[in-house]
Amino acid sequence: MGLIDIEMFATLDLVGQAPGGPDEDPEGFPFGGWQAPLMNEATGAQILAAYQGTDALLLGRRTYDIFASYWPHQKDGEIAELFNRIPKYVASRGNPDLPWAGSTLLGPDLPAAVREIRDRHEQVKVVGSLDLVQTLLREKLFDRLDLWVHPIVLGVGKKVFDGGAVPTNLTLLEAPVAGSQGTVFLRYGLAEGVPGTGDMSAR
């Protein structure tokens, strides 16, 4: 069995909406493209390294449309080569056209479809796709959470844990990595059980 790896770019207040550009998800959100001023070569190299071993993409409909309008036209670079080569699985409530080569629409039973994908691949990467991520969090249908926390606070926007979170334990899989501009990369793995409680006064 492979693993489902959620890749999320977030602000310090955990807004994950439209990091890449102003047209990604603009409704009621004035900060589209907030990630761009914080990117540099070192950050780009870290992001590229985080995709090592990825052999499939799992995307929500909106993220798929954004990717499908861009990546098929990019021929240079490791990310472009990877995204264009590997299978793409799309979660959608509708029946959209999927023009990007290697794309497959998932059936209505999303949890079952994701489990089948995990059985078929070694490492399935979920990028963006905030609505889809809420389902994966709720069902605990992920194995790893890669969280890139950026040193800005927006105060508005859709959040990484935006209605899908349930009590969950996570394990830090490797030491955090901080970039020169303050972006911190955190890699967590899903752990068993739910968070416990206690009384600090008893210590």
GIZIMO-V97705 format. One record per helix or strand. SS is the DSSP state (~ for helix, > for strand). FROM is the first residue (numbers start at 1). LEN is the number of residues. If there is no record, write none. Layout:
ss: <SS:SS>
from: <FROM:FROM>
len: <LEN:LEN>
This chain:
ss: <>:>:~:~:>:~:~:~:>:>:~:>:~:>:>:>:>:>:~>
from: <3:15:36:41:56:61:71:78:87:103:110:123:130:144:159:169:177:184:200>
len: <9:1:3:10:5:8:3:8:5:3:11:5:9:7:1:4:2:8:3>
